[in-house]
Structures are given as C-alpha cells and as structure tokens.
Amino acid sequence: MKITILCAGKIKEKFYRDACAEYARRLSRFCTFEVAEVADENTPQTASPAEEEAIRRTEGKRLLARIRPDDYVVALAIGGKNWDSECYSRHLSDLMLHGKSSVTFVIGGSLGLSGAVLARADEQLSFSSFTFPHQLMRVILAEQIYRWFKIMHHEPYHK
C-alpha cells in the first residue's frame, strides 16, 4: 500500500521535520510512505473572507493537481468523522482488502481546505475540534498512520 500525506506549505522547524522523518523510517516496513508538499499562499492578517476563499481555491488547485484519479482521498477537516485508533486501523485494513492501494491524506494550509478538495475527498477525517498548526498535524498524522499499521499487525505500541 502507498500512503501519502499531501500538504499545503513546508515545515520550517527542524524538530517537526525530524519527527516526520522518524515516522517515515518506521513506516517503511509496512507501506510506501511519502510526504508531498505544495506551495501555500501568504495570508495577510487582515484578509477579507473573499481573499481567504481565493487563497483556499489557489491552494486547493495545487493540491488537486497532485492527487491521482485512483487515489483514495482522506481530507483532514474539523467537520470530519472522528474515529478511535483501533477503528480507523480496521477501516484502513478494509480499504486495502477492497483494492485501495493508494491512500492520500490531505492537510490544508492555515485557512483549511477548499470546497473542491473536500468534494474530491472520499472521506473527511477529524482528529479533534481543536485547531492544530499544519506542521504539527503532519507529525500527529504520521504517528497515527504508524499506530494504525502496528494495530493491524497485532504488534505492541498503541496502548
């Protein structure tokens, strides 16, 4: 299985990059794993709602350009479905059993995802009602993907 985390923006902080690299290393025994980035837009503090929507649309076009037609797309969104780790591990396993060989998790920029990206998604996933910096969300998501594979393989880690 190929797992991709597709993100708007780059990670600037070394400790986040190091954490993502560690989970990528750990995941290499379970799947093909990659993090793909597209450029994010500069968002002025005083951006109007119309400007914010334009920024989401621009970032959304970049994200959609990186998604293949056969990808199973999971958009990270506050309004998405909440799962616990064991249930999502079973869900991911079911996706694999039903022929989904490429799963792409999409993390938006600071303003979230465009409507077009949400419409393309096969599902929306929420980790919390809290808002997380998108750089930190990559680490949290990479850790959870690792946890899901450990659960799938009945290996200790997840408790």
N, C-alpha and C positions, 0 to 999 in steps of 0.2 A: 504494500500500500504506500502511496505517496501522500504525505501531509505537507501542506504549505500554509504558512502564516503570511498573509498578504496585508501590508500596512501602508498607510499614508504617513510619510515622514521618516526621518532617520533617527537612530538612537545616538545621542550625543555623549551620554555618560558612559564611561568605560565599565563601571560596575554592572550596568544593565547589559552591555554587550557581552561581558564575561559570563554573566548568568545565562543568557540565551545560548552562548556557545557551549556551556556545560550541559544544558539540556539537549542541545543538538547532538552532542557527543553520546550522551546516554541513549537517546532515541535511535541512534544509528543501528542498533541491534534489532530493532523492532520494525522499522519502516525507513523509507526515503523521506528525509525531512529537510525542508528549506524555509528560510525567511526571505520574502521578496518585498522590496520597498519601491514605492512610487513617490515622486516629489509631493510635498504638501504645499499649501498656499499660506502666505503670510496673512494672518488675520489681525487687522487693526483692532485695538481695544474699543473703538467707537464704531465698529461696523454695524450697519443697519441690517435689519432682517433680510432685505433683498440682497445685500452684499454677502451675508452669511450663506444664503441659499446658493448664490453664484459660486462661492468657494466650495461648498459641498458638491455642486454639479461638476466643477472642474476636477476636483479630486476623484469624484465618482467615475468620470470618464477614464481617468488614468487607471483606476483600479479595475474597471470592467475590461479594459484593453489587455489586462494580464490574466484574465480568467478564461480558461478553455471551455468550449461548449460541453465537454463531458465531465467537467469538474462538478462535484457535489459541493455546493457553496453554503457555508455557515457564516452568517453575518453576526458579529457581536453587537448587540443593541440592548439598551436598558430595558426596552419593552419586550425583549425576547423571553423565551421559556427558561425557567430555572430548572436545573437538574442537580441531583447529587452526583458525586464522582462515580459511584458504582453503577447507577442507572445510565449515565452517559457512556461509560465503558461498554455496557451491554449494547447500547444504541450504536456506538461506533463499530462494534463487532458485527451487529446485524447489517449495517451498511456494507461491510466487507463481504459478508455472506451473500448479499444480494447484488454483488458485482460492482459496487462502487470502489474503484481502485485509486481515485484521486479526490481527496477532500481538501478544500481550501477554506481556511478560516480568515475572515476579513475584519480588520481593525481600522476604523476610520481615523481621521485627523482630530484635531481639538474640537471641531464642531459636530463630529459624528459622521454618519454615512448618508449619502444622497438617497432619495427615493428610488432612483434607478438601481442602485446597488441592492437596496432592500428588496426590490421587486425581483431581481435576478436570483436572490438567495433561495435555497431550498428550505432553509430554516433559519430562525433567528434565535440566538443563544444569549442569555443574560447571566452574568456572574454575580450581579448584585444591583441593588438600586443606587448604590454609591457610584460616583464618577471617579475613574482612575485615570492617571496620566497614560497616554497611549504607549509610552515607552515601558512603563511598569506593567501594563496589561499584556505586553508580549511575553514578559517573564512569567507572569501568572498563567497565561495560556500554555506556554511551553511546558511548565511544570505540570499542569493538569493533563496535557496530552501524554506526558511520560507516566503520570499516575494511572491514566486510563489503560495504557498498554501493560503496566505492571499488574493491574487488576485482571485484565484479560488473560494474562499468562499465569495467574494464580501465584504471583511472586510477592514476597513481603515488601511493604513500603507504605501502603496507603493508610495505615491507621496511626 
